[in-house]
């Protein structure tokens, strides 16, 4: 029972992400729910490791929760950020690289996988910080920095998926096995 707690926390992130769809973006309610989502993303893995409850299911659920939260944020923040045509093409390119990486893993390992690399964690942190900085920093600058980091981590994950002989969910980087 205790080992299931991290999965409940991850599931709460999915539900809270969906709740974000009904609150006004960048409002106090938005930020409170958003911060709860971020806290759940940090704490679920920590608790899983402390309780000895890490699992492939938990890692997949975490990746799904991250994708849902990212999708919700794109829906909510797209009109606020109003990305340029070039940024839209860049976003599509990064998404395509990520999709290719997922497809490589599906073909090689017969499972849905998004690796927990340092690059992906930095990308996730950067994506998390963006909504908090929108009121203070030019959105074009935020988008460009985020896309640069996301591009590097997407290519890193694709290279790992292509070159790895076995599935390594928690491989930190291409430079570290």
C-alpha positions in Angstrom: 0.0 0.0 0.0 2.8 2.5 0.9 4.6 1.8 -2.3 1.5 3.0 -4.3 1.6 6.5 -2.7 3.9 7.9 -5.4 1.6 6.7 -8.1 -1.3 8.4 -6.3 0.7 11.6 -6.2 1.4 11.3 -9.9 -2.2 10.7 -10.6 -3.1 13.8 -8.7 -0.8 15.8 -11.1 -2.9 14.5 -14.0 -6.1 15.5 -12.3 -4.8 18.9 -11.3 -3.4 19.5 -14.8 -6.9 19.0 -16.1 -8.3 21.3 -13.5 -6.0 24.0 -14.9 -8.2 24.0 -18.0 -11.0 25.6 -16.1 -9.2 28.4 -14.3 -8.0 31.7 -15.7 -4.4 31.4 -16.9 -1.8 33.3 -14.8 -4.4 33.9 -12.1 -3.8 33.2 -8.4 -5.8 30.0 -8.7 -3.8 29.0 -11.7 -0.5 29.5 -9.9 -1.6 27.7 -6.8 -2.7 24.6 -8.8 0.3 24.9 -11.0 2.7 24.9 -8.1 0.9 21.9 -6.6 1.5 20.1 -9.9 5.1 21.0 -9.8 5.5 19.9 -6.2 3.8 16.6 -7.0 6.3 16.1 -9.9 9.3 16.5 -7.6 7.9 14.6 -4.7 6.5 11.5 -6.4 9.9 10.2 -7.5 11.6 11.1 -4.2 9.0 9.2 -2.2 9.1 6.2 -4.6 12.9 5.9 -4.1 12.6 6.3 -0.3 9.8 3.7 -0.1 11.6 1.4 -2.5 8.5 1.6 -4.7 10.1 2.6 -8.0 8.6 0.7 -11.0 8.3 0.7 -14.7 4.6 1.5 -14.3 5.4 4.5 -12.1 8.0 5.8 -14.5 5.5 5.5 -17.4 2.7 7.1 -15.3 5.1 10.0 -14.5 5.9 10.5 -18.2 2.2 10.4 -19.1 1.5 13.0 -16.3 4.3 15.2 -17.7 2.8 15.0 -21.2 -0.7 15.8 -20.0 0.6 18.8 -18.0 2.7 20.0 -21.0 -0.3 19.7 -23.3 -2.6 21.6 -20.9 0.0 24.3 -20.6 0.4 24.6 -24.4 -3.4 25.0 -24.7 -3.6 27.6 -22.0 -0.4 29.6 -22.7 -0.3 29.5 -26.5 -2.6 32.6 -26.8 -0.5 34.5 -24.2 2.9 33.6 -25.6 1.7 34.0 -29.2 4.8 32.3 -30.7 6.2 33.3 -34.1 5.9 31.1 -37.1 9.5 30.2 -36.7 9.0 29.1 -33.1 5.9 27.1 -34.1 8.1 25.2 -36.7 10.8 24.8 -34.0 8.2 23.4 -31.6 7.0 20.9 -34.3 10.6 19.9 -34.9 11.3 19.2 -31.3 8.0 17.3 -30.9 8.9 15.3 -34.0 12.3 14.4 -32.6 10.6 13.3 -29.3 8.1 11.3 -31.2 10.8 9.6 -33.2 12.6 8.7 -30.0 9.4 7.2 -28.6 8.9 5.2 -31.8 12.5 3.9 -31.7 11.9 2.7 -28.1 8.6 1.1 -29.2 10.3 -0.8 -31.9 13.4 -1.8 -29.9 11.8 -2.5 -26.5 8.1 -2.9 -27.3 7.2 -0.2 -24.7 6.4 3.5 -24.4 9.4 5.2 -22.9 10.6 8.7 -22.2 14.0 8.6 -20.5 14.8 10.4 -17.2 17.9 12.1 -18.5 19.5 15.2 -17.0 18.6 17.0 -20.2 15.0 16.0 -19.9 14.9 17.1 -16.3 16.5 20.5 -17.2 13.9 20.8 -20.0 11.1 20.0 -17.6 12.4 22.5 -15.0 12.7 25.2 -17.7 9.2 24.5 -19.0 8.0 24.7 -15.4 9.6 28.0 -14.8 8.3 29.7 -18.0 4.7 30.4 -16.7 6.2 31.9 -13.5 8.4 34.3 -15.6 5.8 35.4 -18.2 4.8 38.5 -16.3 8.5 39.6 -16.0 10.5 38.5 -19.1 9.8 38.9 -22.8 7.9 35.7 -24.0 10.0 35.5 -27.2 13.2 35.2 -25.1 11.6 32.6 -22.8 10.4 30.6 -25.8 13.8 30.7 -27.5 15.7 29.6 -24.4 13.2 26.8 -23.7 13.3 25.6 -27.3 17.1 25.5 -27.4 17.2 23.4 -24.2 14.4 21.2 -25.4 16.1 20.6 -28.7 19.4 19.5 -27.1 17.6 17.1 -24.7 15.4 15.7 -27.5 18.5 14.9 -29.7 20.2 13.5 -26.6 17.3 11.1 -25.9 17.1 10.1 -29.5 20.8 9.3 -29.7 20.5 7.2 -26.5 17.5 5.3 -27.8 19.3 4.6 -31.1 22.6 3.6 -29.6 21.6 1.7 -26.5 21.6 -2.1 -26.5 19.1 -2.3 -23.7 16.4 -0.1 -22.2 17.9 2.4 -19.6 15.0 4.4 -18.2 17.2 6.4 -15.8 20.3 6.9 -17.9 21.5 10.4 -16.9 23.0 11.4 -20.3 24.8 10.3 -23.4 28.0 10.8 -21.6 27.1 8.6 -18.6 25.8 5.0 -18.9 
